Amino acid sequence: MRLSESWLVAAVALFLIAAFLLARTIRSLIRTMRGSVVASIPLRDVQTFSLPHPGPYDLYVEGTRFSRDFGALEFALSDPAGAPVPLQRILFRTTVSSVSRVRLLLRRFAAPGAGTFTLRITGIKPDQTPENRIVFATPVTARMVLHILAIITLAMLAIASLVGSILMLISRT
């Protein structure tokens, strides 16, 4: 086997490995995002929901793409004993989107314990979309960023090896 043929085999093998790892990383990102959701409740002025354990949580709003229903919302959270739970505003909001739905991180909080919490929301528009939701999830921003960086790197590697393979085939003729 000549050197150019060895490079071609290596480039094709690299493409296949990168494509396989890219697919697995995308699937892992989707599982991570879905697995982080602890509770999903309708957007209403007063709602109760359960949290399984103490610790940090993220509060997301979820609705249709380009929705203006969430602009004026204010939140107040109470623990099972009725004590207020401080909600921290988010400076750099994480957005998770699909074709028709968008989930936007608005607040972060630490649950003092497990149990049934009460969320009070003001500023809900009377004509808001009925499918709007409030989603509580365990924090995944760091894992999401690592997944995205891996996806970008693997995609670049797959493209580079594919282009390299094509160029080697063209140069052989």
Secondary structure, 3 states (H helix, E strand, C coil): CCHHHHHHHHHHHHHHHHHHHHHHHHHHHHHHHHHHEEEEEECCCEEEEEECCCEEEEEEEEEECCCCCCCCCEEEEECCCCCEECCEECCCCCEEECCCEEEEEEEEEEECCCEEEEEEEECCCCCCCCCCEEEEECCCHHHHHHHHHHHHHHHHHHHHHHHHHHHHHHHHC
